[in-house]
Amino acid sequence: MTDLVLRQSGRPDELTIHVAGEIDGATAPTLEQALLKALASAPRRLLIDAAEVTFCDSRGIAAFVAAWRAATTTSLSLRPSPRLRRVLTLSGIDTLLDLI
């Protein structure tokens, strides 16, 4: 079983979604729903703090891309773990997302 821990913090106009654990086919839908729900509240800025992500497969990448596509009026940034940064770089997704 894979574990994913999500926590939201911040103000309504500047949200942070903290992501920890594994993002795979079983957990990516939960992540995507949380990101899209946060974006639906139209914050000015959304930071995805994924510094504690230990694994991410293609479904996880798809969840981040879905959030990027939905962030039409929101400044979206991603703070990846070293492992996640490598996955995003190898897949070329690092060129779409604002990695910090």
N, C-alpha and C positions, 0 to 999 in steps of 0.2 A: 504494500500500500504506500502511496506517495502522499506526502503532506505538503500543503500550501497554506501559509498564514498570511492573511491580508488585514491591514489596519489602516484606517483613514484618520488624518489629523489636519489641523490648520483651520483657516477661516473660510467662509463660503466663497470668497473670491480668489483664494490661494490655497488649493488643496494639495495634500501629499497622500499618496497611496503607498504604504510600506508593504513590500512583497518579500516573503522569505520562504525558502524551501524549494521544492521541485515543481517545475512547470512542464507538464506533459499532456498527453491526450486526455487523461482523467481530470486534470486540474485546470487546464487552459480555459475551458468554458467559464469556469467560476471567475477566473482573472478577467477575461474579456467582459463579462457582465458587470463586474465591479468597476472597470475602467469606463465603460460606456455609460453606466449610471452616474458616475462622477462627472463625466463630460456633459451629460444631459442637464446638469444644474448650472451649466454655462459659467464655470469659473474663469477668471482672467488668466490664471496660471495653474497648471497641474504638473506636479513633480511625481514621477513614478520612482520611488526609492527601492531599487531592486538589488541593493548592495549585499543582501543576504540570500540571493538566489543561488542554489547549488547545482541546478540542472535545468536546461531548457531545450526542448526539441522543436520541431517545425510548427507544432500547434501553438506553442508559446510565442514563437516569432509571429505567427498569424494574429495572435491576440494583440501584440504590440502594434502591428500594422493596422489592424482594425481601429485601434484607438487613435493612431496617427491620422487615419482617414476621417475619423469623426471629429477631430479637433479643428474645426474650421475657424472658430473665433477664439480658441484657447491656445496659449503658449504651452506647448507640451515638451517636457524635458524628462530624460531617463538617466538615472544614476545606476549603472549596472555593476554587478560583481565582476571580478576579473574573468571568471568563466563565461558569464553571460556576454561580456564585452567581446570576448574571442568569438563566440557563436555569431553575434551580430556582425562582427567584422568579416568573418569568413563567408557569411551569407550576403554581404553587401548592404544589409539593412542599416548599418551604421551611417550611411549617407542620407537616409531619410530622417532619422531621429536625431534630436539634439541630445547627444551624450555628454554628460558632465561628470 
